[in-house]
Amino acid sequence: MQNWARNVAFRAEEYIEIDSLTQLQKVVKKSKKVKVLATGHSFSEIADTTGTLISLKKLEPNFEIDTQNQTVRVSAGTSYTHLSRYLENNGWALPNLASLGDITIAGAIMTGTHGSGSRNKVLSDSVVGIEMILASGETLSISRKDFQTFPGFVVSFGSLGVFTKIELKVIKSFSVKQVVYENVPIQSVANNFDNIFDKAYSVSYFSNWSKNNTGQIWMKFLDNDQFPQLANNEFGGNLAKANQHPVKVNDPSTCTEQMATSGKWLYRLPHFKLDSSPASGDEVQTEYLVDRRFVQNYIKQLSEIGNEIASRVYSTEIRTMSADDLWLSGAYQRETVGFHFTWKRSADIDSFLPVIEKILGQNNGRPHWGKLFSTTKEQIIGRYPRYENFRELLGKYDPEDKFRNKFIEKYF
């Protein structure tokens, strides 16, 4: 078995698709080593194990909306696509979504996955309650309001137990209009960063960093009375006259509708349609979540090696997110910018990762847990103030190292 990108071959002795919580408890209790595999969209070995690899895709979603508290409770292995459609059919929404809809809720929140928006937090921040199976096979229910160490459980890589139910904050359904500015130079993004990324509900900048090429700004505006009058020419670029793809030469039909056409949140916040695949071919990914205060310096240094980056990527993306309190979130306690790289599969990517680390690791830049990076354990320790607190949770809730794997051992 391999992950989605086929760069990780799982070493598990057995693979089990769970069809009941009772079966899950028994499997977890008897296994010496165990991990849960979601959709395999991680590019690191974060979900690998030498023991039992579990899938929860056969478990029923079992949606439960609490209208009074504005939350939804759902099976952890449910995809964001499935949940989003259910919520919309009942008049509710999630505050934000990632670029893809088919990733599972547990997989996304455990790795600190995010969307974009200067006032939006990572997807994990919507979690207010968790039900899980511990190494003993026993169940544990925790909530943000009554569990002091709750912020340590959410982004935890499945290293504390198997999440079975997730409770998320929801809001009333809303509509979005999406537009794209094309031909925007990276220097214009650096010079107008706050003006660009604070202008809309969600903003992304796509480019390949080539010194001779420009990029695209994707802006997702709330469709309300405050929808702005947009200039045809701004930020050194122009409003696109047709739908775009982040990789300019690719067919945009898989992308969500642009051209300021109003649509519900689930059909605009992701970059790609819920039932489509954005794959450009063989690819792997890297992302760093960095302190927004230093963004101009990061852009300057990446621009200096722009052609080296361009020769190795399909595309890159810059996004913003607001600070949170989750111990191992990339946005922990600071306003954050994400620098994302979709690499072409090649032999020299591993050797190029230290070049990216040298730049984006400055000022305690934090690599995305589910993607490729060269950061060392010693560097990781210095970038997460609650690192030792999380290690205490590992010792308390998995004393026999059942949920540990090569990845956890390497960094914790």
N, C-alpha and C positions, 0 to 999 in steps of 0.2 A: 504494500500500500504506500501511496505517496500523497503529499499535500497537493493543493490546487496548482501550484507553480512547478511541481515535480522536481524541486530542488532538495526536498527532504524525503528520505525513505524511512518509514516507521519500522522500528525494531521489535514491535510487540510480539509476544508469544501467541496471543490470541486476540481476536476482535469479536465483540459482542454488541449486537443491537438490542438495547433494553426495551421491553414492552410493558413493564410495570415497575412501580416504585418498590414493591416487595422484592422483585428480582434484582433491582439495583442494589438494595441493601445487602442482599445475600452475596452478590458478586463482589461488592466493595469489601465486605467483611472477610471473605475467604482469600482475596487476592493479596499477594505480597507487595506488588507494585501495580498502580492503576492510574490511568489518565483518561480524560474525556476528549474525544475528537469531535469538533463541530463541523464547519464546512471546509476546514483545512486552508483557510485564507491567510494564515500566519506563514511567514517566510523563515522564521527561526525554528529551533527545535523545541519550542515552548510546550507543544502538546505530545511530544514523543515519550515513550516508555519502553522498558524491556519486559514489562509484565502484561497486564490486560488493558487493551484499548477499548473504550466504551463509546458507543453512539447513543444519543437520546432522541434521535429523529423520529422514532416510532411512538414516542409518548404523545398523548393528546395535548393540544395547547391549553385547553381549559381556561378560557378567558373569564376573568371576574372584574368588572368595573365597579368601583366604589365612588358613586357620584358625589357623595357628601365630602369625602376627603380628597376627591379628584386623583384617584390612583387606579392602576390596573394591575392585576395579579395574573401571571402567565407562566407556563412551563418554560424553563430556562433554555431548552433546545429549540424554541420557536424562532423562526426567522423574523427580521424586522419587516419584511414584505407582508407576511401573514398577519402580524400584529397590526401593522399600519392600516391594512384594509379593514380589519375588524373594528379598529377604533374609529376610522372615518365613517363606516356604516352606522356607527352609534353616536356620531356627532362630536368625537373627541380626536385629539392629536397628541403626538409627541413634540416637544419643543424643537428637536433637531434630529437629523439623520446623517448617517455616513454617506459616502459616495455610492455605495452598493447597498441594495436592499436584501440580498439573499444571505448575508451573514447572520449568525444566530445572536440572540440577545446576550446569552452568557459569554459567548466567545468574544463579543465586542467589548463588554464591560470589564471582563477580566484582564484585557490587554490595554485598556485605556484608550480605546478607539474614539474618534471624535468627528464632528462635522466642522462647520465654520461659523463665524460670527463673533464680533468683538464683545458682544454682550451675552453670548451663548457659552455654556460650559460643555465639557466633554460628555459623551453619552452616559458614562458611568455615574455622573452626578445626579441623574434622574432616579437612581435606585434608592428606595426608602425602606425596603425589606428584602430579606433573603431567607429561603428555606434550603437546607443542605444536608447531605449525608456525610457523616464523619468517618474516619478510618475504622472505627469500631462497628460501623453499620448503623449506629444510632442517628437520630435526626436532631437538627439544631435549627431553631428559628430565631432570627435576630432582626432588629429594626433600628433605624437611625435614631429614633426618639428615646430608646431605652437601653442601648448597648454602646457603652463608652468607646469601645475599640472598633465600632462599625466602619469608620473610614479606612481601616486596615484590611477589611475583608473584601471590599468591592473589586479593586484592581489587585488580584492575588494569584492569577495564572492557574487556578485550580489546585493550588498547593496546600489549601487548608481543608478541602473537602469537595464533594460534587454538588454544585448548585442544582436544585430541582425546581424551585419556584422563585420568580423574581417579581417584586412589587415596584412599579415605576410611577413617578409623577406624570400626570397628563394635563393637558389644557384643552380649551374649546377648539374645535376645528377652525382652520383659517386658510386663506388663499394667498398665493404668491405669484408675482410676475418676475420673470427672469429675462435679463438682457445681457449681451456680451459686447464689450469694447475690444476690438482687435487692433493689431499693429501698435501695441503699447510698449515702449522701450522699458527695460528693467530699471534704468536710471530714473525714469519718471515715476516708477513705483516707489523707489527709495525716497525721492524728493517729496512725494505726495502721500506717503504711507498712511498716515492717520486719516486723511481726507478720503482716500480710496476705501480702506477697510472698515471705516466707521460709517460709510455712506448708506449701506443697505443692511438688511437682516442677516445675510450671509454673503460672503465675498471670497472668491478664489482668484489667484493669478497663475496662469499656466504659461510656461515657456520651456525652452531647452537650454537656456543660458548661453547660447552661441552669441558671440560678440557682433555678428552680422544680422541676427534675427530679432524679431520683436515677439510679444506675447499677447495673451488674451486675459481680460478681466471679466469674470463671470459674477454678476450681481443679482441677488435674489431679494426682491423688495416685497414687503407685506403689501397686499392689495387692499389698501384702505384710502381714506381721504387724504392721507399724507404722501401718497405716491407722487414722487417729484417729476417736474418737467425736466426731461433729460436732454442735454446738449448733444448734437450729432457728432461733435468733435470735442474730446476732453482727454486729459492725461496723456497727451501726445498721440492719441489714437482716434478711432472712429467707431460709431455704433455699427455692429455687423448688420448686414442686410438679409442674411440667411442664417439658419441654424449652424452652429459650429461643433466640432469635436475637439477635445483638448489636444489631441495629436492632429495637427492641421490637415494631414493628408488622408486621414481616416474618414469613413462614412459617418455622418452625424446622426443617422437614423436611430442609433441605439441611445442617443442622449435625450435628456428631458427637454421639453419644449421651451424655446426661448422667444425672442421677438416680442417680449412684454405681453404674451398671451396668458391670461389669468388661468390658474389651475390650483387645485387643492394641494396642500403642503406635501403630501406623499408623492405627488407627481412633479414636484419642482425642487424640493430640497436635495434629493440625491442628484448627482451629475448624470446618472444613467437610469434608464427606465427600469422599473422593478423586475421585469421578466427578461432583461437583456444581459449579455455579458460584454464588458468593455475590453476584453483581452486583446492585446496587440500581437500576441504570439507568446513565445517563451519570455518571461519577465520575472524579475525579482525586485524587491522594494526596500528602501531605507527611508527613515524619517527621523528628524530631531525636533523636539519641542523645546524652544529656547525662550529666554527672557526678552520680552518685547522691547525693553528699554535699549537694547543693543542691536536692534534689527538693521539699522543702516550700516553698521560695521560688518555684520554678517553678509549683507548683500554686496558690499564693496569687495570683501575677500573672495566670495564665490564668483563674482564677476571677473576677478583676476585670473581665475582658472576656468572661465566660461567655456572655452572651446574644448577643454579636456572633459568637462561634464557633458557637453553636447554630443560628443562622439560616443558616449556610453549610454545615453538615455533615450527613451521614447518621449518622455515629457517629465516636467517637474511641476509641483504645485506649492503655492504659499497660501496658508490660511491662518486665521487668528481664532483665539478662544479665551474665555474669561477664567480667572483663577478659581480653584476649588480647594477642598480640604482633604482629599483622598490621598493617603500616605504615599502611594506609588504611582500616582497620576503624573504625567509629564507637565501638567499645568498646576501642580501643587503650589499654592500660596503665591502665584505670580501671574500677571497678564502674559499671555503666551502667543508665540508665533510658531507654526509648524512649517518646516521645510521638508518637502516630500520628493523622493526621487524614484521613478519607475525605470529601472535599469534594463537594458538589453542583456540577455544571458550571455556571458562571455567569461573567459578564463581569468581575466584580470580584475574583475569586480572586487574580489576579496582583497587584493593588493591595493585597490583604490579607496577602500573604506577608511583606512587610517588618514587619508588626505581629507576626507569629509569630517572625520572625528576631530582632526586638528583645528578645523575652522569652527564647526558647529558645537563642539564640546567645550568651547570657551564659555566663560561666565556660567558654568554648570549646565550646559546644554544637555538635555536628556533624550537618549534614543528611544524610539517606540519599541516596546517590549516584543511585539510580534513581527518585527522586521530585522533586516540585517545590519549589524554594526560591529565595530572593533573595540568598543569601550571595555576597559578592564573592570574587574570586581572592585579594585581600589578606587577607581574613578567613580564608579556607581555609588559607592558608599558616601563619597563626598557630595554627591548631587541630590541625595534624598535625606532630608533632616530626620525623617522617621524610620530610617533604614533599620536601626537596632530594635525599634519597637515592633517592626514587622517580623524580624527574626525571632523575637520572643513569642509571637503568635504561632510561628512555625513549630517551635519547640513545644508549645502547649497543645495545639490541636492536631499535630501530626508527629508525635514523639517517636514513632517507629519508621518515619520517613516513607510512608506508603505512597504519598502523592509527590514525592520528590523525583526528579529525573536529572539528566545531564545538565539541562539548562539551569534548573534551580540550584544544583550543587555548584555550578560555575560562578553564580552571582550571589548566592546566599549561604 
